[in-house]
Amino acid sequence: PATTGPTTKMTYTTSVTVTVDDCITAGDMISSTTVQKAFEKALINQMATATDVKVKLSKAGSCRRLNDGTRKLASPSIKADYTFKAPAGTTTSLNKNAYQTELNRLLKEDGFSVTVTSLA
């Protein structure tokens, strides 16, 4: 039988931006290791060939409020910057709806829910 050599793995990056309910939620999510693991698992579950997945979560959007504290000027959001490895030539794009469904499934047990606004 023929054998094949090791598959060359390449390092890839991608970013996902998700909106959240408010700035307090964004801060809570960014500081949570459970949430970070959910973001990592969501990528792995949607891209089976991805390994060595790392994600850095940061606040995005504006959390500035007017003096009365009631109006938001922009939707608070979180940016997830991913770095991962996958075999060379692998398709590394995410399906927005499938990723959002998977991420929300993983975040649900922690009481969080997000809307994916962009994939890059």
N, C-alpha and C positions, 0 to 999 in steps of 0.2 A: 504493500500500500504506500502511496505517496504521502509525504509529510510536508507540512508547510512550516516555515520559520516563524519567529515571533512577529506579531503585527506591530508596525510602528505606531506609537501613540503621539498625538500632537496635543499641544496645549491650546485651548480655546477660551474666549471670553464672551460673555453676553450680559446684558442688563435688562432688568424688568422693573417697571415702575407700577406701583399699586396705590390706589387711593384708600384712605381709612376714614373713620368717622370724625376724628378730631386729633388735635396735636398731642393731647395727653395719651391717647391710644397709640399714636405713632411712637412716642417716647417709650411707652411700656413695651411695645413690640420689639423695638430696636435693642433694648437692654435684656431681653429674654433669650436665654440659650435654647429653650424649647421652641420658640418661634424661629430662631436661626436654623435649628435642625429641621423644622417643617419646610422652610424654604429650600434647604439642601435636598430633602427627600422628594419634594415636588419636582425638582429638576431631574433627579435620578429616575423617578417613576415615569416621567414623560420621555426620557432619553436613555434607554436601557444601556447604551454603550458608554455612557459617561462614568468616569471614575475620578477619584481624588477631587471630589467636588468641594469647593470652598465658596462661601458667600460672605460679602460684607454688606451689612444693612446700614442705611443712612437716611436721615430725614430729607425730604424733597418737598417742593411746593412751599407755600407761605403759611406760616402759623400766626401771622400778625392779625390782631383784632382791633376793631374800632373801640373808642373809649367806653361805649356802653356794653361791650363784651358780647354782643349778640350776633353781629354780622361777621362772617368770615370773608376775607378778600380773595382767597384761593383755596382750593381743596388741599387739605393736608395729605401728604403721601410719603411713601417709603420707596427708596431705590435699592434694589438688590443687585449688586455687582458680582457676577459669578466668574470663577476661573475653574476649569475642569479639563480632564484629559479624555480623549476618545481616539479610536483608530483613525489614521489618516484617511481622508476621503469620506468620512461619515457625515451625514446630514445632521447639522447641529441646530436647526431651527426648531422653535417650540410652537405648538398650536395654542394660540391665546386662550381659547375657550376650555380646552382640555387641561391646560396648565392651571387656569383659574379654578376650575372645578376641583382638581387635585389639591391645590394649595388650601382652598377653603375647607376641604374634607379634613386635611391634616391640622388646620388651625382651629377647627370647631371645638375640639375638646378643651382648648384654652379660652374659648369664648370670643375669639376674634373672627372677623370676616373682612375680605378685601375685594376690590374690583381692579382687575388688571387694566391699566390705561395704556401701556406701551411695552413693546418688546423690541430690543435692539441687539 
